[in-house]
Structures are given as structure tokens and as C-alpha cells.
Amino acid sequence: MDSILAIAKKVLKIEADAVLALTEKLDSNFEKAVEIIYKSKGRVVVTGMGKSGLVGKKIAATLASTGTPAFFLHPAEASHGDLGMVTSDDVIVVISNSGETEELIRLLPFLKRFNVGLISLTGNVNSTLAKASDVTLDASVKEEACPMGIVPTASTTATLALGDALAISLLIKNGFKEEDFAFFHPDGSLGRKLFIKVSDLMHTGDALPVVSLDTPMSRTVIEISSKRLGVTIIADTDKKILGIITDGDLRRGIEKWGKAFFDMNAGEVMTKNPKTIGEDELAAKALSIMEGKSITSLAVPDNEGRAKGIIHLHDILKQGIV
């Protein structure tokens, strides 16, 4: 008996070979399938039974998240009212390894009434399903990874890969961009990077630490501590940003001047012309600046250069923007 590792490696090789073999089966039918979906004014309705249905759900989800509206229709529920979700503008993608799945074959006459494009992904190009389809994509495999040859393994992997090939081909044909992907994934890391702005995270109003040039350092330390950002902006009487003082400046100042440091004022200690960022910039850009300059916060001025906010590194990281 083969070792567990040997069995696992054999399974992976069989499935990898099955996917690779698809490249030899791709022909003009694949191009026709892409064109039918691309020209459709409706959605892609994916259906399949059992393991094929599970693969179909993933294919539908991938299509939908990459700019091709799609949903999964369970074939057993379709004949009990769910066919009402299908319109004449849609395209139907039917998945069946045998091409003879009873629940799907029963649906064909009803789907034909809609006069919709019918694309099949099947392991039997001579099946009832294939003959009823406008386009048939050959998803047949040489063998299943199961030693009995009956458990859907290589066949489902190959079908899933073929669905991915459709989705990515349509993605490129539709000119789908990173920003579009982020729009459909607002809670994903990419969505957060491309949608969360500095204005969404910056501290403003009473939470904004600001002192004047002549504020004693003893009072400046209290401002920094009470606002809990480890920094304060130094501004003139019109709130225009003149400089910044950080926790690090405090430590270095105490080391250099000792107790005399607290008799100095903010203008004597501040770093002039601090790094700033506009409130409409992406938080991801603020993070990039902070990382490049090895700092933990940026002042946010308004259009007149007046202090409007501060964005802190921790606020960005909390949002999962990395």
C-alpha cells in the first residue's frame, strides 16, 4: 500500500494533469462562449447538481466579483418557481460531467423557451446536454483521482479551472480594473486600500492637538498626553501649520536640556515644515509616506494651510490597510 504522501502526490498530479490537458481542448467554442456572455444584456445563470452545483456556485461568485453579473440557480428548485429569476436577456451555463443529469435535462425545454444562450461545461460532448447547447466546452478528464474512478475529483477541478478561464477572459475583455474589483469588495483589504481616505480616519476638532508658538513646553506636554496621539501641531493665530512636536522630540529634548527643557516654548522645540497630506488622499498613501519617512503621523491642512486634522499610523493599521 502506498504511503499517505505518495497517495496525496498522486492525487495532485492527476488533477494537475487534468487541468493542463484542458489547454489542448480549448478551441473556437471557448471564444464563442466568451462572446455570448460578453454580448449578453442580462446575467449569467449558472446551474448544476451535486458536486457540479458546488463548482457552479464558485464559478458564479467569481464571475460576479470580476464584473460579469452572475448567480447560481439550483436545478431542483428551478422547477418549483425559481425559473422566474431567469430572463430572456440572460445566458445559462449548465454544468454536468455526464451531460445526462436528470434534474438538468428536465430543465432544458423550459430554458429553451426563454430563447437564451445555453453554454454547457461537460465531460461528455456527445451527451443530451451538449447536443441541446449553443456552445459546449469540453471538461472531460482522463481519470478521476479517486482509485475507484467514481468520486468527482479531477473532473470538478478541471471544471472549476475552466470556469476561472471564462471569468478572467471576460474580466480582460470588459477592461475590468483593480478599482472595479475593490468596488465589489469594499470590506476586503484591497477595497480598504482604494476607498478609505485620510478624511475618514483623521482626528479633528477637539481631538486635534494644537498649540501656539509661545506655548510653554510644560503645557505642550499636557496637550500631547491628553490627546493621546503622541504628537501636536504648532500653529499661528490663524491656525496655519508651522511645525510639529512628537513624543520623540520630547524624549530627545529632556535628554539634551534636562529640566530646562520645560522652560522652553513650543516654537523653540518644534520641527518646522512637517510632512503633511491632503484629506482627500487615500489612507494607503499616508501609510506609504509614514513608512518612507519612519514617522507615525501626518498633519492634514485645509486648502489654506490651516490645521484641520492629524492621521496616525495606528488608525490606518486598524483598518487592515497594509
N, C-alpha and C positions, 0 to 999 in steps of 0.2 A: 504493500500500500504506500502511495506517495506521501511525503510529509505535507503538513499543512501549508508550509511556504511554497512547496512545489505545486500544490493544487491552486493556491492563490495566484501564483505567477502564470500558470496555465490559463486560468480564467481571464486574467488581464490581457494576455497575449491573444486569446481567441477574440475578445471583444475589440481590442485594438486593431486586429486584422480585419474584423468585420467593418469597422468604421473606415479604415483605409481603402477597403475594396469598393466602397461607395463612389470613390473618385473615378473609378473606371465605368461606373454605371450612369453617371451624370451625362445627360445629353440635352437636346433641344427641348425635351419635355420639362426639364427644370426651368429653363428660360421662359417657357410658356406659362408655367405655374407662377413664376415671379411677376410676369407681365399681367396676368389675370388679376392677381391680388393688387398690384400697383395701380391698375386702371379702375379698380372697384371703387364705387362711391360709398359703399357700406363697410361692414366689418368682416373679419374672418371668423367664421364659426367653426370651431374645432370639435370633433366628436370622436369617440372611441369607447370601447367597452373593456372593463377589467384593467389589465396592465397597460394596454394601449390607451385607455382612458386617462390613466395617471400620467403617461407620457404626454398625452394631448393637453392636459391641464398645464403642464410646464411649457409646452410649445406656445399655447395661447398666452400665458403670462409673459413669456419672452417677447412675443410679437407686440403685445400691448405696451410693454415697458420700453420698446425701441421705436415707437412711433407708428405702429400698424395696429389700429383698433381691433381687438380680438376678444373672444370669450369662449368658454368651454360649454358645450351642450351635452348633457348626459343622454345617451340614446334611449335608455329605458324610460326616462322622464319626458322625452320629447313627444312621444305619442300620447301623453297624458296632459297636454296643454302647453308644454314648453316650446313646441314648434312655433308658438305665437311670437317668440323672440326673434324669429328669422324673418328677414325682409327680402324683397326681390333685388335689392342692391348688394346683398351680402355674397360672400364666397364661402363655400363649405369645404373644409379639409377633413376627410374621413380617414381614420387610422385603423387598420386591421391587418395583422400579419398574414392570416389565412385568406383574407378577402371574402370570407363567407360567413362572417359573424352574423348570426340570425337577427339580433336587435338592429344592426345597421342595415342589413338587406331590406328589412321591413320598412325602413325609413326612406329608402331611395325613391319610391313612387311619389311620396309626399314632397320630398325635396325637389324633385323634377318639376313639380307644379309651380314652384317659385321661379323656375327658369334661371336659377343661379348657377354660377360656375362651380363645378364639382371637381375637386382635386383629391386623389387618393394616395396615401402612403401605405404600401402593402408589400408583403413578401411574395405575393403570387400575382404576377402581371397578367395571368390568364383567368383570373377569378371573376366572379359575378360583379364584385365591386369595381374592379379595374375596367371591365367592359362597359359599365354604366358611367364611368367618369369621363370628364372632358380631358383631363390630364392625369396620367398615372406615374408616380415616382417609385422606382424600384428600390425597396428597402430590404430585399432578401439577403440572407446571410448563409454562409456555407455550413455553419453548425452553431448550435447553442453552446454556451459554456457549461451548461448542465450535462453531466455524464449520461443522463437518460435521454437527452435531446428534446425534452418536453417543457422545461421551465423557461419562460421568456427571459432571456438574459442578453445575449449578443444581439438578438433582434430588437429588443427595446432600446438598447444602447445605440444601435445604428439608426433607428427611427428618430431618437432624440437628437442625434447629431445632424440628421437630415433636416429636422425642424430648425435647428440652430442655423444651418446653412441658408435656409429660406429667410429667417429673420434678419440675419446680417446682410444678406444680399439686398433686402428691402430697405434696411437701415441706410446703406450706402446709396441706393437708388433714390431714396427720399431726401438725401442730404441731411440726415439726422446728425446733430452735433452734440457735443458734451453738455452744452447749456440745455438742450432739449431733454437729454437724459436726466439731468438734475431736476428739471421741472416736474418730471414724473416721479422723482424720488426726493421730495423735499426733506424727508427725515433721514435720508442717507448721508454719509459723510461727504459725498460729492455735492449733494443738494445744499448742505450747510455751507460748504466752501463757496458755492456760487450764488447763494441767495442772502446769507446773513451779512449785513453791512455794519460798519462801525457804529452808526447811529442806533442800531438795535442793541448794542452791548455797552456803549459808553455811559459813564457816570456823569450826571448833570445836576443842575440846581443845587439844593442843599447838600447833596452828596459829593459835590465837586470841591476839592481842596484848593483854595486860592488865598494867597497873602500878598501884601504890597511890598515894595522895595524896602521900606523902612521898618517892617515888622521885625521885632526882636526875635532872635533865634529861639529863645525860651518859648515864645508864643507860636513860632513856626513849628516847633517840635510837637506841640499840642495839636495843631491843625493836622499835621501828618498822621499822628496817632489816632485822633478821633475819627478821621475819615477812612482809616483802615486800608489805604491804597499804597502806602509806602512811598508816597510822593506828594508834592504840592506844586502848583503853578504859581509863579510870581508874575503879577500883572500890574499895570499902571492904573490910574484912576478911571480910565475908560475901559478897563478890563482887557486891554491888549496884552498879549503874552510877551513877556520879556525874558523869562528864564524858568528854570525848574530846579527843584531840590528833591533828592531821593534819600531813602534810608541809608544808602551807601555814602552819600555826601555827609550825612550826619556822623556816621562812624569815622570816616576819614577826618572830618573836622575836629572831632573830640580827640582823636589820636594826635593831631597836629597842634591844636591850641589848648587842649585841656579845658579847664573851667572858663577861660577867657572866651571860648567859643560861644557861650551863651550870652555874652555881652555884645556880640556882633549882630548885624541885621541881615535879613534875607538877601538883600541886594549884593552883599559882600561875599556871600557863600554860593549863590546860585550859579548854575551852568547856563550861559547865555545861548540864545538861538537854539533851543531844544528841538529835537525831532518831532514833527507833527504829522497829522494825517487828516484828510477831509472826512467829514461824517458820511458822505455818500460812497466812500471807498469800501471795498469788501474787507470783512474782518480777516480773511485769509491773507490779504496784502499787508494788513497791520502786523500780523504774526510774522510774516516774512521779514519785514523791516526790523522788528524786535529781535528776531533770531540773528539777522545780519549784523546788528549793532550791539548785540549782547545786552539788551535793556529789557525792562519788564513792563513799560507803559509808554504811551504816546499821548501828547496833548492834542486836543481836537479844537481848532479855531473855527470861527464862523468866517463869512466872506470878507469881513473887515479885520480879521486877525485877532478878534476878541476871544477870550477863553469861553468855550462852550461845553467842553467835556474832556474826560480822560478815559481811554480804553486800556484795560490791564490785561496782561498775558493770561492770567488765571481765568478771566471771564471768557476768553477765546477758547482755551483748552477745555473748559467745562462744556462747551457746545460740541465737542468732539471734532473740532477743526484742527487738523494736524498737518 
